Amino acid sequence: MWNIIKAQNYQIKRDNLVVYGFLAGLIIPFLGMVIGADGMDFDSMSGSEYMAESSGIFPIMLMLLALVLASRVCGWDSVDKTINYEIMAGHSRKEVYFGRICSTLMWTLTGGLLVMAVSLLFALAVFGWGNHMSLGALVLRIVTALFPLFRLSCEFMLLTFLLQNCYAGLVLGFVMFDVSLLTVIIYEGFTDRILTVQLASSNLMKLFNFSNYSFEYINGEDTVVYAASLEPSMLIGSIVISLAVGVVCIVIGYIVFYRRDM
């Protein structure tokens, strides 16, 4: 299986679509800052305020990263049937399948953490942190986001294995994520209930939602302080449900992959 992982890693590093996906993930937060520059006071902005205003883009960035990697790694070789060469070379279906699973998750989780960490380090270096949010609370949210990202990646991998086509997986995965976001908005608008960990999309959106804030008197002036602390139910739910759904997707994908004619 290690040879499968090495081969996939070699292929990923030379895949232009993956490279562009990573570059987009690194550039989008700063592009958003430039576009919204008219409404921002950069002279008085702190890093904590910057992250509260810009981190709402993280779910979209993480979704694109997970979708591109899952569809390319798990579906690229199925289009031209070159995945059969690995089986003909003596690798078992289990090695072929889990080699792709491990490679996708390694790149997705590492890449997602890198994208979020770069934005955070940029905010610290340029603006300092300030008093608008607890740094530790935000770091906890970033680490917790890796679990719904794991779930989302597993769902995209399952979709790609079912379709056996990276391009169909790419398009349908994007549509399904957008539909899930729209469903959350409509459901919450009509029921006055909040979806949190029920969907990977809602989980990520709620982790980077800082609409809950208050004003506190700090250093002689009223300061907006964002409520960034995670409730235990949100933290535990994000971890447990994400792992459970992700593992189920991996198991279903393996059953389909093992029984299907290549």
N, C-alpha and C positions, 0 to 999 in steps of 0.2 A: 504493500500500500504506500510505503514511503516513496517509491519510484513514481507512483501515480501523482502524489502530492508535489514532488519536485517538478514533474512535467507540467502540471497545471500552473505552478508558480512561475515557471519559465514562460509559459504562454501568456499569463496575465500581465506580466511586466512588459510584454511586447504588443499588447492589445491596445490600439489607439483609443477605442471607445472607453476602456477602463481608465486610461491616462486622462482623457478629457473629463471623465466623471470625477476623478480626484481633484483635478484643477478647478472644476466648477464648484465643488464642495468647499474649496479653500477661498475662492474668489467671491462667491455669492454673498457672504455676510458683509464684506467690505463694499461690494457693489450696492447693496441695500443701504449702507450708511451714506454713500455718496448720493444716491437718489433722494434720500430723505434729509439731506444736509440742510435744506431750507428750514426745516422744522426743528433742528437740533442746535443747541447752544454748546458748541465744542469748547468754548473757553471755560465753561463751568462744569462740563460733563465729567463724571467719574466713571471708572471702569465698571462698577456695579450697575450704574444707570445704563451704560452702553449695553451690557449683557442683558439686562431686563428688557430693553427695547429691541434688541436684535436677535436674541436666541429663539424667538418664535419661528425663525426660518430653519432651525435645526431639524425638525421632523421631516421637512421636505428634502433637505440635503441627505439625511440618513436613509430615507426611502429610496432616493435615486441611486445612492451608493449600493444599497442592498440589492436593488432590482437589477442594476447593470451587472454586478458580480455574479449573482445567482443565475441569471439568464445566460450569461456568457460561459461560465464554468460548467454549468449543468446541462446546457442545451446546444453549445456550439458544435460539438463533435457528433451530435445526433442528426444534424441537418444533412451532412454528407456521409453519415454512417461510419466515419473513421473511428468511432468509439469501439467498433468491433475489432479493430486492430489490437487493442489492449487485451481483449479476451482471447484472441487468437495467439497472442504472445505468451499466454499462460497465466494471466491474472484472473482471479475469480471475480464474479460479479460483485461480491461483497467488497473486494478491494477497489474495484472500479467505482462503485457507488460511494463508499465512505471516504475514499481519497478525494472525491469532488466535494463532499460535504465538509470535510475538515479544511480543505483549501479555501472554500467559499467563506466559511465562518471565520477563519483566521484573518483573511483579508478584510472582511466586512467589519468585524469588531475592532480590529486594529486601526483600520481606516476611519471608522466612525469616531473612535476616541481621539485620533489625531486631528480630525477636522474640528471637533469641539474644543480640544485643548489649544489649538493654534489661535482660535478666536479669543479664548480666555486669556492666553498669554499676551496677545495683542492689546487687549483692553487694559491689562495690568501695566504693560510697558508704556503705553501711550498716555493713558489717563490716570494711572494709579487706581486704587480700589474704591476708596470713599466709604460713605456710611449708608448707602441706599439698600444694601443687601449683605447678608452674611456670606463670606467667601466659602466657608465650609459647607453651608447649606447648598450652594450652587454646585460645588464639586460633588456632593452626594447625589444631586439630581443628575449630573452628567454620568456618573458611574451607574446609577440606577437605570438610565436610559439604554445602557448596553443590553439589558435583559429584554425589553420589548424589541430592540433592534435584532437580537438573536431570534426572537419569535418571528418577526417580519421576514428575516432572511430565510428561515425554515419554510415559511409559507410560500415565498417566491420560488424556492428550490423545488418544493412539491409541485407547484404549478408548472414549472418548466419540465420536470420529469414526466408529468402527465401529458403535456403537449408535445414533448420531444422536439421542440423547436425554440431556439433562443429568441428569435424575432417575435414569434407569437407570444412567448412568455413575457418579453419586454413590453409589448403593447398592452396585452391583457392585464398584466400586473399593474401597470400605470393606471389603467382605467379602473381597476378594482380598488386601488388605493384612493383614487379621487372619489369614487362612489361611496366608499366607507366614510370619508370625511364629510361628504354631503349628507349622508345618512345621520351622522352624529349631530350635525347642525340642525337638520329638520327635526330629529327626535327631541333634542333638547329644547328647541323652540316651541314645539307643540305640547310637550309634557311637563316642562319645568323641572325635569330630572337631568342629572349630570352623568354622562358615561365616562368612566375612568379607565379601568383595566379590562373592560369587556372586549375591546378591539386593540390591536397593536397601534393603529393610527390614533385612537382616542387616548391611549396610554402615553404616547410620545407628546401629543399636543398638550395634555394636562401637566406633564412634567416640565414643560417650558412655557407655561402660562403664568404670567406674573401680573394679572389684572387685579389681584387682591393686594391692596396696599393701604397704608395709613400715613398720617402726618405726625411726625415727632419733632420736638424742639431739641435740636442738636447744634452745639457750637454757636448759640445765639440766633438761630434762624430755623424756620419751619422746613423740615426735610421729608421728602417722600421716602418711606421705608417699605420695601416690597416684602410680602410674606413668602419667604422662600423655604421655610422648614417643611419637611415632608411628614405627613401624618403616618403613623405606623401601619395603618390599613393600606395606604397607598404604596408604601415601601414594600411591605410583605406581599401584597397582591401583585405588584409589578414583577417581583422575582418569581413567585410560585407559579402564577398563571402563565407567565411567559415561558418558563422552563417546561411546564407541563404541555402546553400547546406545541412548543417547538419540538419536543421529543416525539409527540404523537405524529406530527408532520413528517419527521425523519423516518419513523417506523412505517407509516403508510407509503411513503416514497420508496422505501426499500422493498416492500412487498410488491409494489407495482413494477419496479425495476427488475426484480428477480424473476418475476413470472412472465414478463413481456418478451415477445420475440424481437430481437435486435435487428 
